[in-house]
Amino acid sequence: MHDIEIRPEIVERVVARRGRLHLFDSLAAARTALVVIDMQNTFLRPGAPVEVPEGRGIVANINQLSARLRDIGVPVIWVTHANSSSGGKSDWPGFFDYFVAAEVRQKTIDGLAPGGEGQKIWPELDVAPEDAQIFKNRYSALIAGSSSLESLLRQRGIDTILIAGTKTNVCCESTARDAMMLDFNVVMLSDCCAALSDEEHRATLETMIQQFADVMTADEALAALAK
């Protein structure tokens, strides 16, 4: 887990702008969902082409949080990444053809195959029968055509999402940005997200709290839900 804090100068900037640090004093459990992003084998397995080692460090936090949220009626939604392929080509060539080196391209595509081992949720995570499981095929789960997340949230009357998962600065951040632009209330859970470095993790949290989302620990989010 990343042991970092938002820098004091960013805190001062936020407070000067809106008069307080946190956007939300309280959260309504009936309208809130936990969205856990990309906590799957292809990102958490040691030695995987797209491994995020810190992802394994947030498993216990996510398990503890999700258990407590279920107890108060907050749904848990697991979002995993998958890309279909044919003839060695992916349905996202704009990424795989340019951002992934040729020598690891096929391994990466294979690791993200729909229904494959790489797409399965990391076995140390506690997934309950009532939890929803969906997949996305772009960084953001809320960009048009990427996943069914928006429709699922709207159908359930959810207007607030807590974001956990990996990477903080890629799929979590992309989803958070789009969620805010779609008028959802967003909370990034600082101790339930993971990136490849402390610096990248903190950079996203500092961007989020200034423009796109609240930033809370899991305990702070639970306290807000209890008010």
N, C-alpha and C positions, 0 to 999 in steps of 0.2 A: 504494500500500500504506500502511496506517496505521502511523505511526511513534509508537507509544505503548507504555507499559509499565503493568502492574498497579501501583497505588499501594503504597508501602511499608507503610502502615498496614493494607492488606488482606493483604499478605504476612505481616505480623506476626500478624494475627488467625488466618490459616489455620494457620501454624506452631504457634501457641499451642494451637490446638484439636486438631490431630492429630499434632504433633511433626515434621512435614516439609511441604514445599511440594507436591511432586508426589504424586499418588495412586499412580502406577504406576512402579516402578523398571525394569521390563522389560515388553515386549509380545510375545506369541506370534504370529509372522507367519502361521502356519497357521490362526489363529482371528481374524484381523484383516482388516478391509476399509476402504478409503477410500470415503467417501460424499461426492460432490460435488453440491452443491445449487444449482439455479437459475442455472447459468452459461450462460444462453441469450440469444438476440438481444434479446428484449423487455426484459431488464434491463441488458444491456451496450451496446446500440446507442445512440450519441449522439443525443439528442433524443427518445428513446422516452418515452411517458407515465410509465413506472415505472423510468426509468434510474437505475442505481447507478454513477456514474462511477468510484468506487474499485474496482469489480469488474474493470475492465480492468487495474488495477494488480497484481492477484494472478494473472493468467493465467500468467506465466512461472514463478512459484513452484509453481502447480498442475501445470504441464507437467513441471517438473523432478522434483517429488515423485512423481507418478504413474509416470513412467518408472522411477525407482529402486524403487518398490514392486512393479511388475510383475516386475522382475528377481529379486526375492526371493519371488515367489509370492503377494503380497498383491493380491486382486482390487480393481478400480476400478469403482465403481457411479456412473453419472451419473443424477441425478434432476432432471427438469425439470417445470415447473408448467404445467398446462393446465386450462381450464374449458370445458365444452361450453355451448352456448347455443342457444336457439330463440326466434324472434320478438323478438330483442333482449334476452332475459332469460337470465341465467347460471344455472348449476346451483349457484351459491353466492350467492344474493340477499342473505344476511345480511352479506356483505362489499360486493358491488358496489352494492347499493341504498342503502347508508348511508355507506360509507367513501370512495366515489369520486364526485366531482362529476359532475353530469349532462353537462357539456360535454366531459368526457374519458372518460365511462363506456364508450361503444361502442368507442372506440379501444383502451381497456384490455382489454375483452372480446375484441376482434379479435386483439390482440397475444398473447393467451393461448389462442387456439383450438388444439385438438388437431391436431397435424400441420401447423400453419401455420408461417410464417416465424419468428414470434416465439418459438415453442417450440423451434426448432432450436438446438443447442449452438453457442455462439460459435465462428466459424470458426478463430480463432487457437488454440483449445484442441486438444491432440493426443488424439484418441480412438482407441484401439486396437481391432482387430476382436474381441478377446476380452473387452473391457469390457462390462458390463451397462448397459442403458439402460432406465429406467422413468419413468413420470410420476406426479405426485401432483395432487390437486385441492384441497388445503388447505395451510395453512402447514406443518404437521408432516407429514412423510412417514410417520409411525408412528401417527397417530391412526386409529382404526378406520374403514375404508372409504376412506382417502385414497390408498393405494398398495399395491403388492405388496412393499414393502421388507422388512417383518418376515418374511414367509414366505421370501423369497429368502435373507435372512441365516440363518434357522433351518435351511433346507435345506442350506446350505453349512457348517454348524457354526461360524458366526461368532458370537463373543460380545463382540467389541471393535470399535468403529467410530471412525475418524478422520473428523472433519467439516470440510469445506471448502466455500466458496461464498458466496452472498449471499442476503439480508442477514444479517449476523452476528446482529442482534438480533430478527429476525423468523423466517424459515424455518429458519435454522441453529439458532437458540436453541430454537425450538419442537420441532424434531426431536430435539435433544440432551436436552431435558427429558423427552420421552416415552421416549427410548431408555433413560435412566437408570431411569425408573419401570418399564420392562419388563425390568430387570436386565441390560442391556447395559453393558459398560464403555465409557465415552465419553471421547474426547479432542478438544477444540476446538483447531484449528490456527490460532494467532493471526495468522500471516503468510500464511494461505491463505483467510482470510475477510474480507469487506468489508461495511461499512455506509455510511450517508449522512454520517456524521460520526465523528471520532475519539472524541467523547464517548459516542456510542451503542455504538460498537465496544467501548470499554473497559468500559462499564457491564455489557455482557453477559459479557465475559471474567471480570470480578470476581464476578458472580453465579454463573457456571459453576464457578469454582474453589472457591467456598465451599460449594456445595450439590449440584452436578449432574455435574461433569465435571472431568477434568484439563485444563489449558491448557498447550500446548507449541508451540514453533515446529516447522516441518517437519523441521529438522535434529535437534531434540531427540527427535522421534518416531522418526526413523530410527535414532538412537543407541539408543533403548529397544528397538527391534525387533532390533537387532544383538546384544543381550545374551543 
